[in-house]
Amino acid sequence: MLFKARSTPNYCVFLTDQDAVRSGGPLLSVLGFIVLPIIWSVPEALITAEMATTFPENSGYVAWVTAAFGPYWGFQEGFWSWISGVTDNAVYPVMLLTYLQEVVPVFKGGWERMAFLVGLNLLLTYLNYRGLHVVGNAAIAMTVITLAPFLIMTLLGLPHIKIANLIQVDLKTVKWFPFFNVMFCVSTLAGEVENPGKTFPRALAGAVAVVVAGYLFPLVVGLSYSAKAKDWDLGYFAVVGDQVGGRWLGWMVVIAAIVSQVGQFEAEMSTDSYLLHGMAERGFLPSVFAHKSRHGTPSLGIACSALGIIGMAGFNFLEIVELLNIVYCMSMLLEFAAFIWLRVKYPNLARPYKVPLPLWGCCLMLLPASLLLICLLAAPFIEGNTKVIAFTAGACVLSGGLYPLFQTARAKGWVAFRGTSPRQFREILYTMYTPQEGNTAMLVQHENDT
């Protein structure tokens, strides 16, 4: 299976660590990578495990929100998540090019830069088009290549840790919004996973542990060699590699950086394209989005995602992070609300995996994460960031307008849809569990519990 933790990118330790230190300084960065998994990564992993196994299909969180609040909000959830995912994916070709242009300066601007980005996007899109088995096997190799230099760096550097470097902080120089944006920076694949009730919780638990260790330990080692925030720019981990192990380790970090961009791109594109495919299967989008290629991949969803990524090629890393986080925050708040509401309204619903907490415990678990989301949503309005505000308004207007447009198109027969979008909780169950798919027993269990 291919797994991507949506809130904690597995492959880009050297990106978020460096920008976190530059924005917040050593102490806040270390504390952030310790505290954030507790208040964010673990709760998100737990609710993803519960909801993805309860609704094991490609529309993922769209099914959760639709079951809780109806098709209108289900569509908003899907569209916001897709916009956020495509915007997120636009950063990886840009970051790969940032490393390459240090060796090949011609890529720093002009038509050469755009031609490279378009060509790279098409190449990586083709890999995704070939199928999940290709992406999954490649992702395993990419993970090993990416983590290896940081494991070596950690083992060589731990004996030289300097605690004094780790506790430095200057609150007057902290750039709070960029710091939280960077720190903040799978459920759509549930239909492609065998036995998600066991597979998803295990994968989520392993992913959270690996990601936290992969971020924190190299950061501690790097800060022991340099605690100056101004030094921590893109590519600085290559310098740390030079200092810890020599030039060979620095080059390993550079290679890992390039490989990681490819891995993250493929994981994100799979997530985004299967989201559109799942929405078409549910009747939210025209049936053409449900078509699969001869490789079994959602071809139109992949094409739409690729076009969106190319459209973002002119932005830099931090600009893209600011744009994607605001829409992502809206979608996550909606998912949290759906999780709680389904616990309230359907407490006895058959859940292959259930978060081992009562309702009040779940609310308490999600409170810190929800407050963080609200703060990130408010930040661009407080700072007067017109670009982020305009992007958010555009996304909301577009998603709000597309739903009634598609409803009209369905009613007038302008385009073909697969039935009607589910309007009742019971319809969600029937579209997931059908006798033809051999899921009669599960359907009966759900019926009895609701």
C-alpha positions in Angstrom: 0.0 0.0 0.0 1.0 3.6 -0.5 0.6 5.7 2.6 0.9 9.4 2.9 0.5 11.2 6.3 -1.3 14.3 5.2 -0.3 16.6 8.0 3.4 15.4 8.3 5.2 15.0 5.0 7.4 12.0 5.4 10.0 13.0 2.8 10.9 16.7 3.5 12.6 16.8 6.9 15.3 19.1 5.4 12.7 21.6 4.2 10.5 22.1 7.3 13.3 21.8 9.8 15.4 24.5 8.1 12.5 27.0 7.6 11.2 26.3 11.2 14.6 27.2 12.6 14.9 30.3 10.4 11.5 31.5 11.5 11.4 30.5 15.2 14.9 29.8 16.3 16.4 26.6 18.0 14.4 26.2 21.1 10.9 26.8 19.6 11.8 24.5 16.7 12.8 21.6 19.0 9.8 22.2 21.2 7.6 22.4 18.2 8.7 19.0 16.9 8.1 17.5 20.3 4.7 19.1 21.1 3.2 19.2 17.7 3.0 15.4 17.3 1.2 15.2 20.7 -1.4 17.8 19.9 -1.7 17.3 16.2 -0.2 14.2 14.5 -1.4 11.6 17.0 -5.0 12.9 17.2 -5.2 13.2 13.4 -3.8 9.7 13.0 -6.3 8.3 15.4 -9.4 9.9 13.8 -8.1 9.0 10.4 -7.7 5.4 11.4 -11.3 5.2 12.8 -13.0 7.0 10.0 -11.1 5.5 7.1 -11.8 2.0 8.4 -15.5 2.9 9.0 -15.8 4.3 5.4 -13.3 2.3 3.4 -13.5 3.9 0.0 -11.6 6.3 -2.2 -13.7 9.4 -1.4 -12.3 9.2 2.1 -13.1 12.2 4.2 -15.8 13.3 1.8 -17.7 10.2 2.9 -17.2 11.1 6.6 -18.4 14.7 6.1 -21.3 13.7 3.9 -22.5 11.1 6.4 -22.4 13.7 9.1 -23.6 16.9 7.5 -25.0 16.1 4.0 -23.8 16.3 0.4 -23.2 20.1 0.2 -20.6 20.0 3.0 -19.2 16.8 1.7 -18.5 18.5 -1.7 -16.9 21.5 0.1 -14.7 19.1 2.0 -13.6 17.3 -1.1 -13.0 20.4 -3.1 -11.0 22.2 -0.3 -9.0 19.1 0.3 -8.2 18.7 -3.4 -7.1 22.4 -3.8 -5.0 22.1 -0.7 -3.4 18.9 -2.0 -2.6 20.2 -5.5 -1.2 23.4 -3.9 0.9 21.3 -1.6 2.2 19.2 -4.5 3.3 22.3 -6.4 6.1 22.8 -3.9 8.0 19.6 -4.6 9.1 20.3 -8.2 10.0 23.9 -7.2 12.2 22.6 -4.3 13.9 20.0 -6.4 14.7 22.7 -8.9 16.1 24.9 -6.1 18.7 22.2 -5.4 19.5 21.6 -9.0 19.9 25.3 -9.9 22.9 25.5 -7.5 24.6 23.1 -9.9 22.9 24.2 -13.1 22.4 28.0 -12.8 20.5 28.3 -16.1 17.4 27.0 -14.2 17.3 30.0 -11.9 14.9 31.9 -14.2 13.4 32.4 -17.6 11.9 29.9 -20.0 14.5 27.3 -19.0 13.1 27.2 -15.5 9.5 26.9 -16.6 10.3 24.3 -19.3 12.1 22.2 -16.6 9.2 22.4 -14.2 6.6 21.4 -16.9 8.8 18.6 -18.1 9.4 17.3 -14.6 5.7 17.5 -13.8 4.8 15.5 -16.9 7.4 12.8 -16.2 6.3 12.4 -12.6 2.7 12.4 -13.7 3.3 9.6 -16.1 4.8 7.5 -13.2 1.6 8.1 -11.3 -0.5 7.2 -14.3 1.2 3.8 -14.5 -0.4 2.7 -11.3 -0.2 2.5 -7.5 2.0 -0.6 -7.6 4.7 1.4 -9.4 4.3 4.3 -7.0 4.3 2.1 -3.9 7.4 0.2 -4.9 9.2 3.4 -5.8 8.1 5.0 -2.5 9.7 2.3 -0.5 13.0 2.8 -2.2 12.7 6.6 -2.0 12.0 6.4 1.8 15.2 4.3 2.3 17.3 6.7 0.2 15.8 9.7 2.0 16.2 8.5 5.6 19.7 6.9 5.2 21.8 10.1 5.3 19.9 11.5 8.3 20.3 8.2 10.2 24.0 8.3 9.5 24.1 12.0 10.5 22.3 11.3 13.7 24.5 8.4 14.7 27.7 10.4 14.0 26.5 13.6 15.5 24.7 12.5 18.7 28.0 12.3 20.7 28.6 16.0 19.9 25.3 17.4 21.0 25.5 20.9 22.6 22.6 21.5 24.9 23.4 25.2 25.1 22.7 25.6 21.4 19.3 23.9 21.7 17.8 26.3 24.3 18.5 29.6 22.5 15.5 31.7 21.8 14.8 35.4 21.0 11.0 36.0 21.0 11.4 39.4 19.5 12.8 38.0 16.2 10.3 35.1 15.9 8.2 35.2 12.7 5.1 33.5 14.2 2.9 33.0 11.1 5.7 31.5 8.9 6.9 29.4 11.9 3.5 27.8 12.5 2.8 27.4 8.8 6.0 25.5 8.3 5.5 23.4 11.5 2.0 22.5 10.3 3.1 21.7 6.9 -4.5 9.1 3.6 -7.6 8.5 4.0 -8.4 8.8 0.2 -6.6 5.6 -0.4 -8.7 3.4 1.9 -10.6 1.8 -1.0 -7.3 0.5 -2.3 -6.1 -1.1 0.9 -6.8 -4.7 1.9 -8.2 -5.1 5.4 -8.1 -1.4 6.3 -9.3 -2.1 9.8 -5.8 -3.5 10.6 -3.6 -1.9 7.9 -4.5 1.7 8.5 -3.9 1.9 12.3 -0.6 0.1 12.0 0.5 2.3 9.1 -0.5 5.5 10.9 1.2 4.5 14.1 4.4 3.6 12.3 4.3 6.8 10.1 3.9 9.1 13.1 6.8 7.5 14.9 9.2 7.5 11.9 8.3 11.1 10.9 8.8 12.5 14.4 12.2 10.8 14.8 13.2 11.8 11.3 12.5 15.4 12.0 13.7 15.7 15.6 17.0 13.9 15.8 18.7 15.4 12.7 17.5 18.8 13.9 19.1 18.4 17.3 22.3 17.3 15.6 22.3 20.2 13.2 21.6 22.8 15.9 24.5 21.5 17.8 26.8 22.5 15.0 25.1 25.8 14.3 22.3 27.6 16.3 22.3 30.7 14.2 18.8 31.1 12.7 20.1 33.0 9.7 22.3 30.1 8.6 19.3 27.7 8.3 18.2 28.4 4.8 17.2 25.8 2.2 20.0 23.3 1.7 21.6 23.9 5.1 21.4 20.2 6.0 23.9 19.5 3.3 26.3 21.8 5.1 25.6 20.0 8.4 26.3 16.7 6.6 29.7 18.1 5.5 30.5 19.1 9.1 29.4 15.9 10.6 30.7 13.3 8.2 32.5 15.0 5.4 31.7 15.9 1.8 30.3 12.4 1.0 27.6 12.8 3.6 26.8 16.3 2.3 26.2 14.9 -1.1 24.1 12.1 0.3 21.8 14.8 1.8 21.5 16.6 -1.6 20.6 13.3 -3.3 18.1 12.5 -0.6 16.6 16.0 -1.0 16.0 15.4 -4.7 14.7 11.9 -4.3 12.4 13.1 -1.5 10.7 15.6 -3.7 9.8 12.9 -6.2 8.5 10.6 -3.5 6.3 13.3 -1.9 5.0 14.4 -5.3 3.9 10.8 -6.2 2.2 10.2 -2.9 0.3 13.5 -3.0 -0.8 13.1 -6.6 -2.1 9.6 -5.8 -4.1 11.0 -2.9 -5.5 13.9 -4.9 -6.5 11.9 -8.0 -8.2 9.2 -6.0 -10.1 11.8 -4.1 -11.7 13.1 -7.4 -12.3 9.5 -8.5 -14.1 8.7 -5.2 -16.2 11.9 -5.5 -17.3 10.8 -9.0 -18.2 7.3 -7.7 -20.4 9.0 -5.2 -22.1 11.2 -7.8 -20.5 14.5 -6.7 -18.6 14.9 -9.9 -19.4 13.9 -13.5 -18.9 10.2 -14.2 -16.0 10.9 -16.5 -13.9 11.4 -13.4 -14.6 7.8 -12.3 -13.0 6.4 -15.5 -9.8 4.4 -14.9 -7.0 3.9 -17.3 -5.7 0.5 -18.5 -3.3 0.7 -15.5 -6.2 1.1 -13.1 -5.5 4.7 -12.3 -7.9 7.7 -12.3 -6.6 9.3 -15.5 -8.7 12.5 -15.5 -8.0 13.1 -11.8 -4.3 12.8 -12.5 -4.6 15.2 -15.4 -6.5 17.8 -13.4 -4.0 17.6 -10.6 -1.1 18.0 -13.0 -2.6 21.1 -14.6 -3.1 22.7 -11.1 0.5 22.0 -10.2 1.8 23.6 -13.4 -0.3 26.7 -12.7 1.5 27.1 -9.3 5.0 26.8 -10.8 5.6 30.6 -10.5 5.4 30.6 -6.7 8.2 30.0 -4.2 8.1 27.5 -1.3 6.9 29.8 1.5 4.2 31.4 -0.7 2.8 27.9 -1.6 2.9 26.8 2.1 0.9 30.0 3.1 -1.7 29.3 0.4 -2.2 25.6 1.0 -2.4 25.8 4.8 -5.4 28.2 5.0 -7.6 25.9 2.8 -6.2 22.8 4.6 -7.2 24.3 8.0 -10.8 24.7 6.8 -11.1 21.1 5.6 -9.5 19.7 8.8 -11.9 21.6 11.0 -14.8 20.2 9.0 -13.3 16.7 9.4 -13.0 17.1 13.1 -16.6 18.3 13.4 -17.8 15.3 11.3 -15.8 12.9 13.5 -17.4 14.3 16.7 -20.9 14.5 15.2 -20.9 10.9 14.0 -19.8 9.8 17.5 -22.8 11.7 18.9 -25.4 10.7 16.4 -24.3 7.1 15.7 -22.5 5.9 18.9 -23.1 2.2 18.1 -22.0 2.4 14.4 -19.7 -0.6 13.5 -16.2 0.7 13.6 -13.4 -1.8 12.6 -11.1 0.5 14.6 -12.3 2.9 17.2 -10.3 5.5 19.1 -10.2 4.2 22.7 -11.7 7.3 24.2 -15.3 8.3 25.2 -17.0 11.3 23.5 -15.7 13.8 26.0 -12.2 12.4 25.7 -12.3 12.8 21.9 -13.4 16.4 22.3 -10.6 17.1 24.7 -8.1 15.4 22.4 -9.1 17.6 19.5 -9.3 20.9 21.4 -5.6 21.9 21.1 -5.5 21.0 17.4 -8.7 22.9 16.7 -7.4 26.0 18.5 -4.2 25.8 16.3 -6.3 25.5 13.2 -8.4 28.6 14.2 -5.2 30.6 14.9 -3.8 29.7 11.5 -7.0 30.7 9.8 -7.1 34.0 11.6 -3.4 34.9 11.1 -3.6 36.1 7.4 -6.5 38.4 8.3 -4.7 39.8 11.3 -1.5 40.3 9.2 -3.4 41.7 6.2 -2.0 39.1 3.8 -4.1 39.9 0.8 -2.7 37.2 -1.4 -3.7 34.4 1.1 -7.1 36.1 1.8 -7.8 36.4 -2.0 -6.8 32.7 -2.5 -9.1 31.6 0.3 -12.0 33.7 -0.9 -11.6 32.3 -4.4 -11.5 28.7 -3.2 -14.7 29.2 -1.1 -16.6 31.0 -3.9 -15.5 28.4 -6.5 -16.5 25.4 -4.3 -19.7 27.0 -3.2 -20.7 27.8 -6.8 -19.7 24.4 -8.3 -22.0 22.4 -6.2 -25.3 24.0 -7.4 -23.9 24.1 -10.9 -23.3 20.4 -10.9 -26.7 19.8 -9.4 -28.3 21.8 -12.2 -26.2 19.9 -14.8 -27.4 16.6 -13.3 -31.0 17.7 -13.4 -30.9 19.0 -16.9 -28.8 16.1 -18.2 -25.9 18.3 -19.5 -23.4 15.7 -18.4 -23.6 12.1 -17.1 -23.3 11.4 -13.4 -23.3 8.1 -11.5 -26.8 8.4 -9.9 -27.3 11.1 -7.3 -25.0 12.2 -4.5 -25.9 10.5 -1.2 -28.2 12.5 0.9 -28.8 10.3 3.9 -26.5 8.4 6.2 -28.2 5.1 5.1 -27.3 5.9 1.5 -23.7 6.2 2.4 -23.8 2.6 3.8 -25.6 1.1 0.8 -23.1 2.7 -1.7 -20.2 1.3 0.3 -21.5 -2.2 1.2 -23.3 -4.0 -1.5 -24.1 -7.7 -1.9 -22.2 -7.8 -5.2 -19.1 -6.8 -3.4 -19.5 -9.6 -0.8 -20.1 -7.1 2.1 -23.6 -8.2 3.1 -22.6 -9.1 6.6 -21.0 -5.7 7.2 -24.0 -3.9 5.8 -26.4 -5.8 8.1 -24.2 -5.0 11.1 -24.2 -1.3 10.2 -28.0 -1.5 9.7 -28.5 -3.0 13.2 -26.3 -0.5 14.9 -28.0 2.5 13.3 
